[in-house]
Amino acid sequence: MIPLLIAAAVGLLVSIFGTPLAIRFLRRREIGQFIQEDIQGQHGHKQGTPTMGGVVFVTAAVVGWALAHVRVWTPTAGFDFELREFNSGGLLAVLALVGMAAVGLADDWIKYSRKRSLGLSKTAKFGGQLAIAGAFAYGATHAGIVTEISFVRPLGIDLGVFFVAWVLIMLTGAANGVNLADGMDGLAAGTSSLVVASYTVIAFWQFRNPTVYESVDPLELAIISAATFGAILGFLWWNAPPAKIFMGDVGSQGIGGLLAALALLTNTQLLLMVLGAIYVAETVSVILQVASFRLTGKRIFRIAPLHFHFDMGGWPETTVVVRFWILTGIGVALGLGFFYGDFINVADIFE
């Protein structure tokens, strides 16, 4: 438990004190957000707000995770410096977090350098995500990951060589879902902090019950989850309405990559759709909007993704954000309920 507290505390402190430094740095260099034309009316005042803030909390999360492996005191030996081993599960989760964040950073940088709202080409972004998915799948396979589709545990459907494709779907799906939710002050940060926190609980529970679960280094996963949770909260202090900085694609892509990695390594892949149901809703709203317009010429929503539909309907931005936080909390509670309910049903069998 102590490494989790250290990771969360360090992530929070580095993020909450590092973000204002990033804000001043980005303002001096005029690195700001570009607002798409169809929402200029409601959100045009945000044009130029510093972006790429995700660099701070991704860095803070990695620092928190790393420092949680440093032990300087134990009840038995007193003060005694020791560096705990970095296990494969944590390294794979960090690979997904940092790797996907790097793709997002490239996307953000192109937007800034070319002064437009479009960044990497679809081919370049897909190529970067594919490389990360391949590296993750290779490392996870050697770490002993179960290559079956899972809900709260493996379902017996082994993907075999198609596991790489499944990893890519998970990474891109989660990253795009978080990215679509990153359209209002505090929306993506607030919702993702709840989902990441739920994986701290799930991974730590798996660590405490090793005979019941087949996850990869669950304590490591709990540590990186706790560090990221603290880091996102520190960032949210400055990103809450009215936001002084945005996370950018570097943040949303990084969070999505981490969530996908945690779901894969804890064998809770489909459970992520419950925990992060708000991201599923955001993604589905875009798919339905595009399909409806192409097939019928009519739109289902005033505008997609979903949060802008309510924004255009007259809801104040803070109302939309807080209600989406509440809905995410409900999804997290439901997902954790499924997870614990499964544990109750099977614990006796494994003991």
Secondary structure, 3 states (H helix, E strand, C coil): CHHHHHHHHHHHHHHHHHHHHHHHHHHHCCCECCCCHHHHHHHHHHCCCECCCHHHHHHHHHHHHHHCCEEEEECCCEEEEEECCCCHHHHHHHHHHHHHHHHHHHHHHHHHHHCCCCCCCHHHHHHHHHHHHHHHHHHHHHCCCCCEEECCCEEEEECHHHHHHHHHHHHHHHHHHHHHHCCCCCHHHHHHHHHHHHHHHHHHHHHHCCCCCCCCCHHHHHHHHHHHHHHHHHHHHHHCCCCCCCCHHHHHHHHHHHHHHHHHHCCCCCCHHHHCHHHHHHHHHHHHHHHHHHHHCCCCCCCCCHHHHHHHCCCCHHHHHHHHHHHHHHHHHHHHHHHHHHHHHHHHHHC
